[in-house]
Amino acid sequence: MYPWERVNPKQDSTLRIIHEAVRRGHDVAITHPQNLTIRDSVTLSLCKTVVKKDRISARASYFYKVAEFETEMRQLSEFDVIFMRDNPPMDGLVLNFLDSIKDDVFIINAIDGLREANNKIYTAAYYDPDRSFIPATHVSKNIDYLIRIIEESDQDKMIMKPLDGFGGSGVIVIEKSAMTNIRSLLDFYINRDKNTSNYVILQEYVEGAENGDVRILMLHGKPIGALRRVPAKGDARSNISAGGRVEKYKLTKEDKELCKQIGEKLVRDGIYYAGLDVIGGKLIEVNVMSPGTITDINKLNKVRLQEKIISYLEKVVRERKKFEEDFRPELM
C-alpha cells in the first residue's frame, strides 16, 4: 500500500479493510513497493505486522491512532492473501516480484489483470462497437493526430486527461472555441517530462458530466455499493480528493446491465475488486489499484462494505485450501 503515515483515518478505504481483518483475528501486515526483495530465490518484504491485542476498537480511526507494529522481513508466500492497494501509476517491477508467488497466494487483483488494467487504456480498449457502454475514446501522444480528432468531433467539447493520472489530477474540459490554445496545452501534457513523452486521453464529453459521476464498487464482478460524486463549483472533476461532495445513489436498471457486462470481463481478467466511474450510463474509467469511497458509501447507506470484502477473501482462501486438499497426491 501507500505509506501508512499518509492515511487519512477518517476517510481511508484501505484502513477500513485492514481494521476489519484485524478485528476478525487475522494475521495482518502492511508493506510498500520499495521493501520488496529476493534472497536465495525467495521473495520477501520488510513488513510491519499489526500487533494483536485482546481488544480492538470498533472505530477504524481510533484503531489507526493506537495501532502498534512489529517490523520484520517476511516471506510473502506465507500469506493467504495479498491485497494490492498502492496508488497508480503501477511500478511494473512490483508485479515482477510477485510473479514468483502468484500460484501460492491469492493476489487481489491478479498480477496479469493488473498488468492489463492498471491504466486507462483498459477501458478505452473495451470492445463496444455500438458505444453502448463506453464513450468514444482516443489514446495517443501524437499532437497532430489529437488536434485532428478534436477538429473532426461533432461535439463542441471533449474531456482530456493524462494516461497515468489518478484522483482527478489533470482532468480538464477542452472546447473548440479555444483551439488556438490546444496545441500548447497538448504539448504541455505530452512533453511535461524532459526525458520522455506521455500519453493523453481524449474522450467524448458525456452529457450530464457537469453534474458529476457515479462510483460503483465491484467485488467479483458484482456491485456492492455506489454513490454519486458531485464536483465543486467551477470544477470539472468530481473526485472527492479534488473537492467534490458525495450523495446517496441507487443503481438504475441501466447501471445494473452495465455492471453485468463489465463485471464478467473483470472476473475473466482477474480483476476481483474495482471501482467503476460512470456518467450517463457510460463507463468512463475502471479503477483497479486502490479504489476508495468505502467510508462514504458506508455512511450514506449505514453499511460496512469492508465486511463483505473480508468475508469474500475468507471464502476464497477456504475454497483454495479445500481444492489443494482434495487434489493433493497421497504420500506413498
TALINLIN-V496441 format. One record per pair of residues at least 24 apart in sequence whose ideal C-beta (glycine too) atoms are under 10 Angstrom apart, sorted by sequence separation. I is the first residue (numbers start at 1). J is the second residue. If there is no record, write none. Layout:
i=I j=J
i=I j=J
This chain:
i=26 j=50
i=28 j=52
i=47 j=71
i=48 j=72
i=76 j=100
i=77 j=101
i=80 j=104
i=81 j=105
i=82 j=106
i=83 j=107
i=84 j=108
i=90 j=114
i=135 j=159
i=139 j=163
i=150 j=174
i=165 j=189
i=213 j=237
i=214 j=238
i=215 j=239
i=225 j=249
i=226 j=250
i=254 j=278
i=257 j=281
i=258 j=282
i=259 j=283
i=262 j=286
i=27 j=52
i=46 j=71
i=47 j=72
i=49 j=74
i=76 j=101
i=77 j=102
i=79 j=104
i=80 j=105
i=81 j=106
i=82 j=107
i=83 j=108
i=84 j=109
i=90 j=115
i=150 j=175
i=151 j=176
i=160 j=185
i=210 j=235
i=212 j=237
i=213 j=238
i=215 j=240
i=226 j=251
i=258 j=283
i=4 j=30
i=26 j=52
i=46 j=72
i=47 j=73
i=48 j=74
i=75 j=101
i=77 j=103
i=78 j=104
i=79 j=105
i=80 j=106
i=81 j=107
i=82 j=108
i=83 j=109
i=84 j=110
i=92 j=118
i=150 j=176
i=160 j=186
i=163 j=189
i=210 j=236
i=212 j=238
i=213 j=239
i=225 j=251
i=252 j=278
i=254 j=280
i=255 j=281
i=3 j=30
i=25 j=52
i=45 j=72
i=46 j=73
i=47 j=74
i=77 j=104
i=78 j=105
i=79 j=106
i=81 j=108
i=84 j=111
i=90 j=117
i=91 j=118
i=162 j=189
i=209 j=236
i=211 j=238
i=212 j=239
i=251 j=278
i=254 j=281
i=2 j=30
i=4 j=32
i=22 j=50
i=44 j=72
i=45 j=73
i=46 j=74
i=47 j=75
i=76 j=104
i=77 j=105
i=79 j=107
i=90 j=118
i=146 j=174
i=151 j=179
i=161 j=189
i=162 j=190
i=170 j=198
i=174 j=202
i=210 j=238
i=223 j=251
i=253 j=281
i=254 j=282
i=1 j=30
i=3 j=32
i=21 j=50
i=22 j=51
i=44 j=73
i=45 j=74
i=47 j=76
i=75 j=104
i=76 j=105
i=82 j=111
i=84 j=113
i=89 j=118
i=90 j=119
i=150 j=179
i=160 j=189
i=209 j=238
i=226 j=255
i=249 j=278
i=252 j=281
i=1 j=31
i=2 j=32
i=22 j=52
i=44 j=74
i=45 j=75
i=84 j=114
i=88 j=118
i=89 j=119
i=162 j=192
i=170 j=200
i=171 j=201
i=175 j=205
i=1 j=32
i=2 j=33
i=3 j=34
i=19 j=50
i=22 j=53
i=25 j=56
i=44 j=75
i=45 j=76
i=76 j=107
i=88 j=119
i=151 j=182
i=170 j=201
i=174 j=205
i=205 j=236
i=213 j=244
i=215 j=246
i=1 j=33
i=18 j=50
i=24 j=56
i=43 j=75
i=44 j=76
i=47 j=79
i=86 j=118
i=88 j=120
i=147 j=179
i=150 j=182
i=171 j=203
i=173 j=205
i=212 j=244
i=223 j=255
i=23 j=56
i=42 j=75
i=43 j=76
i=44 j=77
i=165 j=198
i=212 j=245
i=214 j=247
i=216 j=249
i=223 j=256
i=226 j=259
i=22 j=56
i=23 j=57
i=39 j=73
i=42 j=76
i=43 j=77
i=44 j=78
i=84 j=118
i=164 j=198
i=212 j=246
i=215 j=249
i=222 j=256
i=22 j=57
i=23 j=58
i=42 j=77
i=147 j=182
i=163 j=198
i=164 j=199
i=165 j=200
i=212 j=247
i=214 j=249
i=216 j=251
i=223 j=258
i=20 j=56
i=35 j=71
i=37 j=73
i=39 j=75
i=146 j=182
i=147 j=183
i=150 j=186
i=162 j=198
i=163 j=199
i=164 j=200
i=165 j=201
i=173 j=209
i=223 j=259
i=273 j=309
i=19 j=56
i=23 j=60
i=30 j=67
i=45 j=82
i=146 j=183
i=162 j=199
i=163 j=200
i=173 j=210
i=212 j=249
i=214 j=251
i=222 j=259
i=223 j=260
i=272 j=309
i=19 j=57
i=22 j=60
i=35 j=73
i=162 j=200
i=163 j=201
i=214 j=252
i=221 j=259
i=222 j=260
i=239 j=277
i=19 j=58
i=28 j=67
i=30 j=69
i=35 j=74
i=124 j=163
i=143 j=182
i=144 j=183
i=147 j=186
i=161 j=200
i=162 j=201
i=216 j=255
i=221 j=260
i=223 j=262
i=238 j=277
i=273 j=312
i=19 j=59
i=20 j=60
i=23 j=63
i=29 j=69
i=31 j=71
i=36 j=76
i=143 j=183
i=146 j=186
i=160 j=200
i=161 j=201
i=216 j=256
i=223 j=263
i=272 j=312
i=273 j=313
i=19 j=60
i=22 j=63
i=28 j=69
i=29 j=70
i=120 j=161
i=143 j=184
i=160 j=201
i=161 j=202
i=214 j=255
i=218 j=259
i=221 j=262
i=222 j=263
i=238 j=279
i=272 j=313
i=18 j=60
i=19 j=61
i=29 j=71
i=31 j=73
i=120 j=162
i=121 j=163
i=143 j=185
i=144 j=186
i=159 j=201
i=160 j=202
i=161 j=203
i=216 j=258
i=221 j=263
i=17 j=60
i=19 j=62
i=20 j=63
i=29 j=72
i=31 j=74
i=120 j=163
i=143 j=186
i=146 j=189
i=158 j=201
i=159 j=202
i=160 j=203
i=216 j=259
i=220 j=263
i=221 j=264
i=4 j=48
i=16 j=60
i=19 j=63
i=119 j=163
i=120 j=164
i=142 j=186
i=143 j=187
i=146 j=190
i=158 j=202
i=159 j=203
i=218 j=262
i=219 j=263
i=221 j=265
i=222 j=266
i=272 j=316
i=15 j=60
i=16 j=61
i=18 j=63
i=19 j=64
i=22 j=67
i=29 j=74
i=31 j=76
i=119 j=164
i=120 j=165
i=141 j=186
i=158 j=203
i=159 j=204
i=218 j=263
i=221 j=266
i=222 j=267
i=15 j=61
i=18 j=64
i=118 j=164
i=119 j=165
i=120 j=166
i=140 j=186
i=143 j=189
i=158 j=204
i=159 j=205
i=216 j=262
i=220 j=266
i=221 j=267
i=13 j=60
i=16 j=63
i=27 j=74
i=29 j=76
i=119 j=166
i=143 j=190
i=157 j=204
i=158 j=205
i=159 j=206
i=216 j=263
i=219 j=266
i=220 j=267
i=221 j=268
i=246 j=293
i=12 j=60
i=15 j=63
i=19 j=67
i=141 j=189
i=142 j=190
i=143 j=191
i=157 j=205
i=218 j=266
i=229 j=277
i=248 j=296
i=249 j=297
i=12 j=61
i=15 j=64
i=18 j=67
i=29 j=78
i=141 j=190
i=153 j=202
i=155 j=204
i=156 j=205
i=218 j=267
i=224 j=273
i=226 j=275
i=246 j=295
i=247 j=296
i=248 j=297
i=9 j=59
i=10 j=60
i=11 j=61
i=29 j=79
i=140 j=190
i=141 j=191
i=154 j=204
i=155 j=205
i=159 j=209
i=221 j=271
i=225 j=275
i=226 j=276
i=228 j=278
i=246 j=296
i=9 j=60
i=10 j=61
i=27 j=78
i=28 j=79
i=31 j=82
i=33 j=84
i=153 j=204
i=155 j=206
i=220 j=271
i=221 j=272
i=241 j=292
i=245 j=296
i=246 j=297
i=248 j=299
i=249 j=300
i=250 j=301
i=9 j=61
i=12 j=64
i=15 j=67
i=27 j=79
i=45 j=97
i=150 j=202
i=153 j=205
i=155 j=207
i=157 j=209
i=220 j=272
i=226 j=278
i=240 j=292
i=248 j=300
i=249 j=301
i=7 j=60
i=8 j=61
i=9 j=62
i=26 j=79
i=27 j=80
i=28 j=81
i=29 j=82
i=30 j=83
i=33 j=86
i=43 j=96
i=44 j=97
i=45 j=98
i=149 j=202
i=218 j=271
i=219 j=272
i=220 j=273
i=221 j=274
i=223 j=276
i=239 j=292
i=240 j=293
i=246 j=299
i=247 j=300
i=248 j=301
i=7 j=61
i=9 j=63
i=10 j=64
i=26 j=80
i=32 j=86
i=43 j=97
i=143 j=197
i=146 j=200
i=218 j=272
i=219 j=273
i=239 j=293
i=246 j=300
i=9 j=64
i=26 j=81
i=28 j=83
i=30 j=85
i=36 j=91
i=43 j=98
i=141 j=196
i=142 j=197
i=146 j=201
i=147 j=202
i=218 j=273
i=219 j=274
i=240 j=295
i=8 j=64
i=9 j=65
i=43 j=99
i=141 j=197
i=146 j=202
i=217 j=273
i=218 j=274
i=240 j=296
i=7 j=64
i=33 j=90
i=34 j=91
i=36 j=93
i=43 j=100
i=141 j=198
i=142 j=199
i=143 j=200
i=145 j=202
i=217 j=274
i=218 j=275
i=9 j=67
i=33 j=91
i=36 j=94
i=38 j=96
i=42 j=100
i=43 j=101
i=141 j=199
i=216 j=274
i=217 j=275
i=218 j=276
i=38 j=97
i=41 j=100
i=42 j=101
i=140 j=199
i=141 j=200
i=216 j=275
i=217 j=276
i=4 j=64
i=21 j=81
i=33 j=93
i=34 j=94
i=36 j=96
i=37 j=97
i=139 j=199
i=140 j=200
i=215 j=275
i=216 j=276
i=33 j=94
i=36 j=97
i=43 j=104
i=139 j=200
i=140 j=201
i=168 j=229
i=215 j=276
i=216 j=277
i=21 j=83
i=32 j=94
i=36 j=98
i=38 j=100
i=43 j=105
i=138 j=200
i=139 j=201
i=140 j=202
i=214 j=276
i=215 j=277
i=216 j=278
i=4 j=67
i=138 j=201
i=139 j=202
i=168 j=231
i=173 j=236
i=213 j=276
i=214 j=277
i=215 j=278
i=33 j=97
i=137 j=201
i=138 j=202
i=139 j=203
i=171 j=235
i=172 j=236
i=173 j=237
i=213 j=277
i=214 j=278
i=229 j=293
i=4 j=69
i=18 j=83
i=137 j=202
i=138 j=203
i=171 j=236
i=172 j=237
i=213 j=278
i=214 j=279
i=17 j=83
i=136 j=202
i=137 j=203
i=138 j=204
i=171 j=237
i=213 j=279
i=214 j=280
i=227 j=293
i=18 j=85
i=136 j=203
i=137 j=204
i=168 j=235
i=170 j=237
i=171 j=238
i=212 j=279
i=213 j=280
i=214 j=281
i=216 j=283
i=226 j=293
i=229 j=296
i=17 j=85
i=135 j=203
i=136 j=204
i=168 j=236
i=169 j=237
i=171 j=239
i=211 j=279
i=218 j=286
i=225 j=293
i=14 j=83
i=134 j=203
i=135 j=204
i=136 j=205
i=168 j=237
i=210 j=279
i=211 j=280
i=213 j=282
i=218 j=287
i=225 j=294
i=227 j=296
i=15 j=85
i=134 j=204
i=135 j=205
i=136 j=206
i=167 j=237
i=168 j=238
i=169 j=239
i=209 j=279
i=214 j=284
i=215 j=285
i=217 j=287
i=218 j=288
i=224 j=294
i=227 j=297
i=14 j=85
i=135 j=206
i=168 j=239
i=171 j=242
i=208 j=279
i=209 j=280
i=213 j=284
i=225 j=296
i=226 j=297
i=13 j=85
i=14 j=86
i=167 j=239
i=168 j=240
i=169 j=241
i=206 j=278
i=207 j=279
i=208 j=280
i=213 j=285
i=215 j=287
i=225 j=297
i=227 j=299
i=228 j=300
i=12 j=85
i=89 j=162
i=131 j=204
i=166 j=239
i=167 j=240
i=168 j=241
i=169 j=242
i=206 j=279
i=207 j=280
i=208 j=281
i=209 j=282
i=218 j=291
i=224 j=297
i=225 j=298
i=227 j=300
i=89 j=163
i=90 j=164
i=135 j=209
i=167 j=241
i=168 j=242
i=205 j=279
i=206 j=280
i=208 j=282
i=217 j=291
i=226 j=300
i=227 j=301
i=88 j=163
i=89 j=164
i=166 j=241
i=167 j=242
i=168 j=243
i=206 j=281
i=207 j=282
i=209 j=284
i=216 j=291
i=217 j=292
i=225 j=300
i=226 j=301
i=88 j=164
i=89 j=165
i=161 j=237
i=168 j=244
i=206 j=282
i=215 j=291
i=217 j=293
i=225 j=301
i=88 j=165
i=89 j=166
i=124 j=201
i=159 j=236
i=215 j=292
i=216 j=293
i=217 j=294
i=88 j=166
i=121 j=199
i=123 j=201
i=124 j=202
i=204 j=282
i=206 j=284
i=215 j=293
i=225 j=303
i=87 j=166
i=88 j=167
i=120 j=199
i=124 j=203
i=157 j=236
i=203 j=282
i=224 j=303
i=87 j=167
i=119 j=199
i=120 j=200
i=121 j=201
i=123 j=203
i=204 j=284
i=217 j=297
i=225 j=305
i=6 j=87
i=120 j=201
i=203 j=284
i=215 j=296
i=216 j=297
i=224 j=305
i=1 j=83
i=119 j=201
i=203 j=285
i=215 j=297
i=1 j=84
i=2 j=85
i=3 j=86
i=120 j=203
i=225 j=308
i=1 j=85
i=2 j=86
i=201 j=285
i=224 j=308
i=1 j=86
i=2 j=87
i=224 j=309
i=1 j=87
i=219 j=305
i=217 j=305
i=224 j=312
i=219 j=308
i=219 j=309
i=217 j=308
i=217 j=309
i=219 j=311
i=220 j=312
i=219 j=312
i=219 j=313
i=220 j=315
i=220 j=316
i=108 j=219
i=108 j=220
i=171 j=285
i=166 j=285
i=159 j=279
i=167 j=287
i=133 j=254
i=166 j=287
i=132 j=254
i=161 j=284
i=166 j=289
i=133 j=257
i=134 j=258
i=161 j=285
i=166 j=290
i=132 j=257
i=133 j=258
i=159 j=284
i=167 j=292
i=132 j=258
i=133 j=261
i=134 j=262
i=132 j=261
i=133 j=262
i=128 j=261
i=128 j=262
i=126 j=261
i=126 j=262
i=127 j=265
i=123 j=262
i=126 j=265
i=122 j=265
i=122 j=266
i=135 j=279
i=133 j=278
i=135 j=280
i=136 j=282
i=137 j=283
i=122 j=269
i=135 j=282
i=137 j=284
i=117 j=265
i=133 j=281
i=134 j=282
i=135 j=283
i=137 j=285
i=117 j=266
i=122 j=271
i=132 j=281
i=133 j=282
i=134 j=283
i=135 j=284
i=132 j=282
i=133 j=283
i=134 j=284
i=131 j=282
i=132 j=283
i=117 j=269
i=122 j=274
i=113 j=266
i=116 j=269
i=117 j=270
i=118 j=271
i=123 j=276
i=113 j=267
i=115 j=269
i=116 j=270
i=117 j=271
i=123 j=277
i=128 j=282
i=113 j=268
i=114 j=269
i=115 j=270
i=116 j=271
i=128 j=283
i=113 j=269
i=114 j=270
i=109 j=266
i=110 j=267
i=112 j=269
i=113 j=270
i=114 j=271
i=117 j=274
i=126 j=283
i=112 j=270
i=113 j=271
i=110 j=269
i=111 j=270
i=112 j=271
i=113 j=272
i=109 j=269
i=110 j=270
i=123 j=283
i=126 j=286
i=109 j=270
i=110 j=271
i=113 j=274
i=123 j=284
i=124 j=285
i=108 j=270
i=109 j=271
i=110 j=272
i=123 j=285
i=107 j=270
i=108 j=271
i=109 j=272
i=122 j=285
i=123 j=286
i=108 j=272
i=109 j=273
i=120 j=284
i=122 j=286
i=123 j=287
i=107 j=272
i=108 j=273
i=109 j=274
i=120 j=285
i=106 j=272
i=119 j=285
i=120 j=286
i=122 j=288
i=119 j=286
i=120 j=287
i=102 j=270
i=118 j=286
i=117 j=286
i=118 j=287
i=119 j=288
i=117 j=287
i=118 j=288
i=119 j=289
i=117 j=288
i=118 j=289
i=116 j=288
i=117 j=289
i=114 j=288
i=113 j=288
i=114 j=289
i=110 j=288
i=109 j=288
i=108 j=288
i=109 j=289
i=85 j=273
i=84 j=273
i=83 j=273
i=90 j=288
i=88 j=287
i=90 j=289
i=88 j=288
i=89 j=289
i=88 j=289
i=108 j=309
i=87 j=289
i=88 j=290
i=86 j=289
i=87 j=290
i=13 j=217
i=84 j=288
i=85 j=289
i=86 j=290
i=108 j=312
i=84 j=289
i=85 j=290
i=108 j=313
i=84 j=290
i=85 j=291
i=83 j=290
i=85 j=292
i=106 j=313
i=108 j=316
i=106 j=316
i=106 j=317
i=105 j=317
i=106 j=319
i=106 j=320
i=105 j=320
i=104 j=320
i=83 j=309
i=83 j=310
i=11 j=240
i=81 j=310
i=11 j=241
i=83 j=313
i=81 j=313
i=8 j=241
i=80 j=313
i=81 j=314
i=60 j=294
i=61 j=295
i=80 j=314
i=60 j=295
i=81 j=316
i=80 j=316
i=81 j=317
i=80 j=317
i=60 j=298
i=79 j=317
i=80 j=318
i=81 j=320
i=80 j=320
i=80 j=321
i=60 j=306
i=17 j=273
i=13 j=275
i=20 j=294
i=14 j=290
i=16 j=292
i=13 j=290
i=17 j=294
i=12 j=290
i=13 j=291
i=14 j=292
i=16 j=294
i=13 j=292
i=15 j=294
i=16 j=295
i=12 j=292
i=13 j=293
i=14 j=294
i=15 j=295
i=11 j=292
i=13 j=294
i=11 j=293
i=12 j=294
i=13 j=295
i=16 j=298
i=11 j=294
i=12 j=295
i=13 j=296
i=23 j=306
i=24 j=307
i=8 j=292
i=11 j=295
i=13 j=297
i=20 j=304
i=23 j=307
i=26 j=310
i=10 j=295
i=11 j=296
i=13 j=298
i=20 j=305
i=21 j=306
i=9 j=295
i=20 j=306
i=24 j=310
i=2 j=289
i=8 j=295
i=19 j=306
i=20 j=307
i=23 j=310
i=24 j=311
i=26 j=313
i=2 j=290
i=16 j=304
i=17 j=305
i=18 j=306
i=20 j=308
i=21 j=309
i=22 j=310
i=26 j=314
i=1 j=290
i=16 j=305
i=17 j=306
i=20 j=309
i=21 j=310
i=16 j=306
i=20 j=310
i=24 j=314
i=15 j=306
i=16 j=307
i=19 j=310
i=20 j=311
i=26 j=317
i=13 j=305
i=14 j=306
i=17 j=309
i=18 j=310
i=21 j=313
i=13 j=306
i=16 j=309
i=17 j=310
i=20 j=313
i=21 j=314
i=16 j=310
i=13 j=309
i=17 j=313
